């Protein structure tokens, strides 16, 4: 069974996408794992994705270069990411975060 990955803003680009996850819940993901991707609260997956890379780090170490493949255009800079994370989790998000890179492998019809 594939793991469920939810997005408040399900905007994606072709190729590799990155999502920054608050906390350590996704630290055990591994390259090759399959994910069913949903809009938060959705009943049907949008697509299946394959994990490409997992980086466990702290929010203070993230750079704009780390965010080049961020799925949300608003979050491709540290300032944009911080604003989105604060809106979702409050000002004390982190300190541990997981940078999860994935590729879409199967669109759901």
C-alpha positions in Angstrom: 0.0 0.0 0.0 1.3 3.4 -1.0 1.7 6.1 1.7 -0.6 9.1 1.5 0.9 12.6 0.9 -1.5 15.5 1.3 -1.1 19.0 -0.1 -2.9 22.2 0.8 -1.8 23.7 -2.5 -1.7 20.9 -5.1 0.4 22.7 -7.7 3.1 20.7 -9.4 5.7 21.1 -12.1 6.9 18.6 -14.7 9.8 16.5 -13.5 11.1 16.5 -10.0 9.0 18.3 -7.3 10.0 19.1 -3.8 7.9 19.5 -0.7 9.1 20.7 2.7 7.4 18.7 5.5 7.1 20.1 9.0 8.6 17.8 11.7 10.1 14.3 11.3 7.0 12.3 10.1 8.5 11.8 6.7 12.1 11.2 7.8 11.6 7.4 7.2 10.7 7.8 3.5 13.2 6.3 1.2 14.1 6.7 -2.5 11.8 4.4 -4.5 8.9 4.6 -2.1 5.6 5.1 -3.8 3.2 7.9 -2.6 -0.5 8.5 -3.4 -0.8 12.3 -3.6 -4.0 14.0 -2.6 -5.4 17.5 -2.1 -5.8 17.8 1.6 -9.2 16.3 2.5 -9.6 14.7 -0.9 -11.1 11.3 -1.4 -9.3 10.4 -4.6 -5.6 10.6 -5.3 -4.4 13.1 -7.9 -1.5 10.8 -8.9 1.1 8.4 -7.7 4.6 9.7 -7.1 8.0 8.0 -6.5 10.4 9.4 -3.8 13.6 10.6 -5.3 15.5 12.0 -2.3 14.9 12.6 1.4 16.8 15.2 3.4 16.2 15.6 7.1 17.4 19.1 8.2 16.5 22.1 10.3 14.6 25.1 9.0 17.5 27.4 9.5 19.7 25.6 7.1 17.4 25.7 4.1 18.6 28.0 1.2 16.9 29.3 -1.9 19.0 26.8 -3.9 17.4 23.9 -1.9 14.0 25.1 -3.0 14.5 25.2 -6.8 12.2 22.3 -7.4 9.6 23.3 -4.8 6.1 22.3 -6.0 4.5 25.6 -5.1 5.7 28.7 -7.0 5.1 30.8 -3.8 7.7 28.6 -1.9 10.7 28.7 -4.2 12.5 31.1 -1.8 13.2 30.9 1.9 11.0 33.9 2.5 8.1 32.4 0.5 8.5 29.0 2.2 8.6 30.6 5.6 5.4 32.6 5.0 3.6 29.5 3.8 4.8 27.4 6.7 3.9 30.0 9.2 0.4 30.3 7.7 0.0 26.5 8.0 1.8 25.7 11.3 2.3 29.0 13.1 5.5 30.9 13.8 7.2 28.0 15.6 7.2 25.5 12.7 10.1 23.1 12.6 12.8 23.2 13.8 13.2 19.8 12.1 11.9 19.5 8.6 12.1 17.0 5.8 12.8 18.0 2.2 11.1 15.3 0.1 11.8 15.2 -3.6 9.5 13.1 -5.9 8.4 12.5 -9.4 5.0 11.8 -10.8 4.8 8.3 -12.1 1.2 7.6 -12.7 -1.7 10.0 -13.2 -5.0 8.9 -11.8 -7.8 9.0 -14.4 
